[in-house]
Amino acid sequence: MTQIDFDLTIGDIKIPNPLVLASIAGLTNSSFAITRSAGLAILGGYNLDEATIKAAKELVKKGRSEFAYDDPMPVIKNELGVMNATEIIAGVNARSSTLEPLLEIAELTHQEGAILELNAHCRQPEMEAIGAGQFLARDLTKLGEWIQEIKQTDVPLSVKIRAGVVGDVELAKAIDRAGADAIHIDTMDSGPTLIKKIRNATTLKIIANNSIVDYSSAHKMFSMGADYVSVARAAMAGDIALQEILAEVQSYQETVGWYNAPKHICAGGDLRGLTYCCTPVKDCPLHYVLKRAGITKEEYVRIKESFKGTKLGAGPDTCFGSMVWCCKITRPCPWRDSSLQDLGFSDVEYMQLKKQLAEAFLSCRNLE
């Protein structure tokens, strides 16, 4: 299959595609990861300090799989060396009850061109009792301080969380303010609705996790603002699920030009859907969404009209005389399509400009 450029990054690392192999305790190592069709494979979770290693060994006695090495650093370095010989970008999911080992692993992952994922997700009582895993999500001050210290190493940083532990949006905003690059969200029962809220409230790259088993489940997350989806259980049986999702995502990117294009605002889409909205002249959800985003009607119109210098400015026969006001390419419209044909303007070019317009709206929203 032709290599598709999705223009994806986390920090300064380019990611080949928007599929992530999630960390699975005791299973996701390099030999497992290199047989899966992910752009990013997050190894681990690894236990870094004496307390988490001891807790992991207790969990193993109870029948849970864990990576419980007495000296994890050489193991992780070797694993990253294996991953560097492949086209898959590596991440390291790490748990610790103290900061110092996280700084050490941050330096290592940065040197190896990998991504660090701070585990604020693990809900085993043995881990929470020592201040690791999900405990961090309940202590926003500590979590923010740790993120800031880790980012001093310049490592690209993701933070993995579980929905429903505390206020999800406030947690995501705290992670964003502290300087992390990405948030990996186990959405639990919240699904795409939570992804939409996080997309609207932060600048973070979003990795959506939980029950991603096929393209349909992945597409729901993408259409609400996820930059990536991560697969865990569906990857345990082999690579079929990842292969099928990737093929569909690549096809959508090739034919539509925007693999995670949002839904329309009137269909419940995230703020990026403003790119499809028409002039603010009728009573519709547009007005409510603009108010929530802190964008005035005048600013909304100004941003739209700033794109009239592009090919979107054409289309005199469309509803409002310009394609800046036109809808998603997958929604049939003879007037828009006729204008595109007259211009020799492809569906992909059209949607890529719509994506740029969406990014303009995100850049001017009020994140307070």
C-alpha positions as CSV (number, residue, x, y, z in Angstrom):
1,M,0.0,0.0,0.0
2,T,1.2,3.5,-0.8
3,Q,2.8,5.3,2.1
4,I,0.5,8.1,3.3
5,D,1.8,11.2,5.0
6,F,-0.7,12.0,7.8
7,D,1.4,14.9,9.0
8,L,1.3,13.7,12.6
9,T,3.7,14.5,15.4
10,I,4.0,14.2,19.2
11,G,6.5,16.7,20.4
12,D,9.2,16.8,17.7
13,I,8.7,13.2,16.7
14,K,6.9,12.4,13.5
15,I,4.4,9.5,13.8
16,P,3.8,7.4,10.6
17,N,0.1,6.8,11.1
18,P,-2.6,7.5,13.7
19,L,-2.7,3.9,15.1
20,V,-1.2,3.3,18.5
21,L,-0.5,0.0,20.2
22,A,-1.4,0.5,23.8
23,S,0.8,-0.7,26.6
24,I,-0.5,-4.0,28.1
25,A,1.2,-4.9,31.4
26,G,3.5,-7.9,31.0
27,L,2.8,-8.2,27.3
28,T,3.7,-5.2,25.2
29,N,7.4,-5.5,24.6
30,S,9.4,-5.0,21.4
31,S,8.9,-8.6,20.1
32,F,5.1,-8.1,20.4
33,A,5.1,-4.5,19.1
34,I,7.1,-5.1,15.9
35,T,4.4,-7.6,14.7
36,R,1.7,-5.0,14.9
37,S,0.7,-2.3,12.3
38,A,0.9,0.7,14.5
39,G,2.6,4.0,13.9
40,L,3.4,4.3,17.6
41,A,3.9,1.3,20.0
42,I,3.9,2.1,23.7
43,L,5.9,-0.5,25.5
44,G,5.3,-1.4,29.1
45,G,4.0,-0.4,31.6
46,Y,7.4,-0.5,33.3
47,N,7.9,-0.2,37.0
48,L,10.8,2.1,37.8
49,D,11.4,2.5,41.5
50,E,11.7,0.2,44.4
51,A,8.1,0.7,45.6
52,T,6.5,0.1,42.2
53,I,8.7,-2.9,41.5
54,K,7.8,-4.4,44.8
55,A,4.1,-3.7,44.1
56,A,4.4,-5.3,40.7
57,K,5.9,-8.5,42.1
58,E,3.0,-8.7,44.6
59,L,0.6,-8.4,41.6
60,V,2.4,-11.2,39.8
61,K,1.9,-13.4,42.8
62,K,-1.9,-12.7,42.4
63,G,-1.8,-13.8,38.8
64,R,-1.4,-10.5,37.0
65,S,1.2,-10.1,34.2
66,E,3.7,-7.4,34.9
67,F,7.1,-6.1,33.9
68,A,8.9,-6.4,37.3
69,Y,12.6,-6.1,36.7
70,D,15.0,-5.3,39.6
71,D,16.9,-3.1,37.2
72,P,14.5,-1.9,34.5
73,M,16.7,0.7,32.8
74,P,19.0,-1.7,30.8
75,V,16.0,-3.7,29.8
76,I,14.2,-0.6,28.5
77,K,17.3,0.6,26.7
78,N,17.6,-2.7,24.9
79,E,13.9,-2.7,23.9
80,L,14.2,0.8,22.5
81,G,17.2,-0.3,20.5
82,V,15.2,-3.1,18.9
83,M,12.4,-0.7,18.1
84,N,14.8,1.8,16.5
85,A,15.6,-0.8,13.8
86,T,11.9,-0.6,12.7
87,E,9.7,2.1,11.2
88,I,7.5,2.0,14.3
89,I,8.0,4.8,16.8
90,A,8.4,3.6,20.3
91,G,6.9,4.9,23.5
92,V,7.6,3.9,27.1
93,N,4.8,3.7,29.6
94,A,6.3,4.2,33.1
95,R,5.1,4.0,36.7
96,S,6.9,5.4,39.7
97,S,6.1,6.6,43.1
98,T,9.1,9.0,43.0
99,L,10.2,11.5,40.4
100,E,13.9,10.7,40.0
101,P,13.5,7.5,38.0
102,L,11.0,9.2,35.7
103,L,13.6,11.9,34.9
104,E,16.2,9.1,34.2
105,I,13.9,7.3,31.9
106,A,12.9,10.6,30.2
107,E,16.6,11.3,29.4
108,L,16.9,7.8,28.0
109,T,13.8,7.9,25.8
110,H,14.7,11.3,24.5
111,Q,18.2,10.1,23.5
112,E,16.6,7.1,21.8
113,G,14.1,9.2,19.8
114,A,11.2,7.7,21.7
115,I,8.2,9.1,23.6
116,L,7.6,8.9,27.3
117,E,4.2,8.1,28.7
118,L,3.6,9.0,32.3
119,N,1.2,6.4,33.8
120,A,-1.6,8.1,35.8
121,H,-3.9,5.3,34.7
122,C,-3.1,2.1,36.6
123,R,-5.9,1.4,39.1
124,Q,-4.5,-1.5,41.0
125,P,-4.8,-0.7,44.8
126,E,-1.2,-1.8,45.3
127,M,0.0,1.0,43.0
128,E,-2.4,3.7,44.2
129,A,-1.4,3.0,47.8
130,I,2.2,4.0,47.1
131,G,1.3,7.2,45.1
132,A,1.7,5.7,41.6
133,G,-0.7,5.2,38.7
134,Q,-4.2,6.6,39.1
135,F,-3.2,8.3,42.4
136,L,-1.5,11.0,40.3
137,A,-4.8,11.9,38.6
138,R,-6.2,12.8,42.1
139,D,-3.2,15.1,42.9
140,L,-3.2,17.7,40.2
141,T,-0.5,19.8,41.9
142,K,1.9,16.8,42.1
143,L,1.0,15.7,38.6
144,G,1.6,19.2,37.2
145,E,4.9,19.5,39.0
146,W,6.1,16.1,37.7
147,I,5.1,17.0,34.1
148,Q,7.0,20.3,34.3
149,E,10.1,18.6,35.6
150,I,10.0,15.8,33.1
151,K,9.5,18.3,30.2
152,Q,12.8,19.9,31.3
153,T,14.5,17.0,29.6
154,D,12.8,17.9,26.3
155,V,11.3,14.4,25.9
156,P,8.0,14.2,24.0
157,L,5.5,13.4,26.8
158,S,2.1,11.7,26.9
159,V,0.1,11.3,30.0
160,K,-2.2,8.3,30.3
161,I,-5.4,8.7,32.3
162,R,-8.7,6.9,32.9
163,A,-12.0,8.7,32.6
164,G,-14.2,9.1,35.7
165,V,-11.5,9.2,38.3
166,V,-11.8,13.0,38.8
167,G,-13.2,15.8,36.6
168,D,-12.0,14.7,33.2
169,V,-11.9,18.1,31.5
170,E,-10.2,19.8,34.5
171,L,-7.6,17.0,34.6
172,A,-6.9,17.3,30.9
173,K,-6.6,21.1,31.2
174,A,-4.2,20.7,34.1
175,I,-2.1,18.3,32.0
176,D,-2.1,20.8,29.1
177,R,-1.1,23.8,31.3
178,A,1.8,21.8,32.8
179,G,3.2,21.3,29.3
180,A,2.6,17.7,28.2
181,D,2.4,17.1,24.5
182,A,-0.3,14.4,24.5
183,I,-3.0,12.8,26.5
184,H,-3.9,9.1,26.2
185,I,-7.4,8.7,27.5
186,D,-9.0,5.4,28.5
187,T,-12.5,6.7,27.9
188,M,-14.3,3.9,29.8
189,D,-18.0,4.5,29.3
190,S,-17.7,8.1,28.1
191,G,-16.5,7.3,24.5
192,P,-16.5,10.0,21.8
193,T,-18.4,12.5,24.0
194,L,-15.4,12.8,26.3
195,I,-13.0,13.1,23.3
196,K,-15.1,16.0,22.0
197,K,-14.9,17.8,25.4
198,I,-11.1,17.3,25.6
199,R,-10.6,18.5,22.0
200,N,-12.6,21.7,22.7
201,A,-10.8,22.4,26.0
202,T,-7.1,21.7,25.3
203,T,-4.3,22.0,22.7
204,L,-3.1,18.5,23.5
205,K,-2.7,15.7,21.0
206,I,-5.3,13.1,21.9
207,I,-4.9,9.4,21.9
208,A,-8.3,7.7,22.3
209,N,-8.4,4.3,24.0
210,N,-11.1,1.8,25.0
211,S,-13.0,-0.6,22.8
212,I,-11.2,0.3,19.6
213,V,-11.8,-3.0,17.7
214,D,-12.6,-2.0,14.1
215,Y,-12.7,1.1,11.8
216,S,-16.2,2.0,12.9
217,S,-15.2,2.4,16.6
218,A,-12.0,4.2,15.5
219,H,-13.8,6.6,13.2
220,K,-16.2,7.7,16.0
221,M,-13.2,8.8,18.0
222,F,-11.5,10.5,15.0
223,S,-14.7,12.4,14.1
224,M,-14.9,13.9,17.6
225,G,-11.3,15.1,17.7
226,A,-9.0,12.2,18.4
227,D,-5.6,12.5,16.7
228,Y,-4.8,8.9,17.4
229,V,-6.7,5.8,18.5
230,S,-5.0,3.1,20.6
231,V,-5.7,-0.6,20.4
232,A,-5.1,-3.0,23.3
233,R,-7.3,-6.2,23.6
234,A,-8.0,-6.3,19.9
235,A,-4.3,-6.5,19.2
236,M,-3.7,-9.4,21.6
237,A,-5.1,-11.9,19.1
238,G,-2.9,-10.8,16.2
239,D,-2.5,-7.9,13.7
240,I,-5.8,-8.3,11.8
241,A,-7.7,-5.5,13.6
242,L,-4.9,-3.0,13.3
243,Q,-4.4,-3.9,9.6
244,E,-8.0,-3.4,8.8
245,I,-8.3,-0.1,10.7
246,L,-5.1,1.2,9.1
247,A,-6.3,0.3,5.6
248,E,-9.6,2.1,6.1
249,V,-7.9,5.2,7.6
250,Q,-5.4,5.3,4.7
251,S,-8.3,5.1,2.2
252,Y,-10.2,7.9,3.9
253,Q,-7.1,10.1,4.0
254,E,-6.5,9.4,0.3
255,T,-10.0,10.1,-0.9
256,V,-11.2,12.7,1.6
257,G,-7.9,14.3,2.6
258,W,-8.6,14.6,6.4
259,Y,-8.6,11.3,8.2
260,N,-10.1,12.7,11.4
261,A,-12.4,15.2,9.9
262,P,-15.1,16.4,12.4
263,K,-18.8,16.0,12.2
264,H,-20.9,19.1,11.5
265,I,-21.7,21.3,14.5
266,C,-25.4,20.6,14.0
267,A,-24.6,16.9,14.2
268,G,-22.8,17.3,17.5
269,G,-19.3,17.8,16.2
270,D,-16.4,19.4,18.1
271,L,-15.2,23.0,17.5
272,R,-13.4,22.0,14.3
273,G,-16.8,21.6,12.8
274,L,-17.1,25.4,12.6
275,T,-15.2,25.1,9.4
276,Y,-18.4,23.8,7.7
277,C,-20.9,26.2,9.2
278,C,-22.7,28.8,7.2
279,T,-23.3,32.5,8.0
280,P,-24.7,33.2,11.5
281,V,-28.1,34.4,10.3
282,K,-30.4,31.7,11.6
283,D,-31.2,30.1,15.0
284,C,-29.0,27.0,15.1
285,P,-26.4,25.4,17.4
286,L,-23.6,27.6,15.8
287,H,-24.5,30.5,18.2
288,Y,-24.3,28.3,21.3
289,V,-21.0,26.8,20.2
290,L,-19.5,30.2,19.5
291,K,-20.5,31.4,22.9
292,R,-19.0,28.4,24.7
293,A,-15.7,28.8,22.7
294,G,-15.5,32.5,23.5
295,I,-15.6,33.5,19.8
296,T,-17.9,36.4,18.8
297,K,-20.0,36.3,15.7
298,E,-17.9,39.1,14.2
299,E,-14.7,37.1,14.9
300,Y,-16.3,34.0,13.4
301,V,-17.1,35.9,10.2
302,R,-13.7,37.5,10.0
303,I,-11.9,34.2,10.3
304,K,-14.1,32.7,7.5
305,E,-13.6,35.7,5.3
306,S,-9.8,35.6,5.8
307,F,-9.9,32.4,3.7
308,K,-11.5,34.0,0.8
309,G,-8.1,34.6,-0.6
310,T,-7.8,30.8,-1.0
311,K,-9.7,28.6,-3.5
312,L,-12.4,28.5,-0.8
313,G,-13.2,32.0,-1.8
314,A,-14.6,30.8,-5.1
315,G,-18.1,29.4,-5.7
316,P,-20.4,32.3,-6.6
317,D,-23.3,29.9,-7.2
318,T,-23.1,28.3,-3.7
319,C,-25.6,29.3,-1.0
320,F,-23.6,32.2,0.4
321,G,-21.5,33.0,-2.6
322,S,-18.3,31.4,-1.4
323,M,-17.1,27.9,-0.4
324,V,-15.8,29.2,3.0
325,W,-19.4,28.6,4.1
326,C,-19.8,25.2,2.5
327,C,-20.1,21.8,4.2
328,K,-18.2,18.6,4.5
329,I,-17.3,17.0,1.2
330,T,-19.1,13.8,2.2
331,R,-22.4,15.7,2.4
332,P,-23.9,15.9,-1.1
333,C,-24.2,19.4,-2.6
334,P,-24.5,20.0,-6.4
335,W,-23.7,23.7,-6.1
336,R,-20.4,23.2,-4.2
337,D,-19.5,20.2,-6.4
338,S,-20.1,22.2,-9.5
339,S,-17.8,24.9,-8.2
340,L,-15.1,22.4,-7.4
341,Q,-15.3,20.9,-10.9
342,D,-15.2,24.4,-12.5
343,L,-12.0,25.2,-10.6
344,G,-10.4,21.8,-11.0
345,F,-10.3,21.7,-7.2
346,S,-10.2,18.2,-5.8
347,D,-12.1,16.9,-2.9
348,V,-8.8,16.4,-1.0
349,E,-7.6,20.0,-1.7
350,Y,-11.0,21.3,-0.5
351,M,-10.9,19.3,2.7
352,Q,-7.3,20.2,3.4
353,L,-8.2,23.9,3.2
354,K,-11.2,23.2,5.5
355,K,-8.8,21.7,7.9
356,Q,-6.6,24.8,7.9
357,L,-9.7,26.9,8.5
358,A,-10.7,24.6,11.4
359,E,-7.2,25.1,13.0
360,A,-7.7,28.9,12.7
361,F,-10.8,28.5,14.9
362,L,-9.1,26.4,17.4
363,S,-6.3,28.9,17.7
364,C,-8.6,31.7,18.7
365,R,-10.9,29.9,21.2
366,N,-10.8,30.9,24.9
367,L,-9.2,28.1,26.9
368,E,-9.6,29.7,30.3
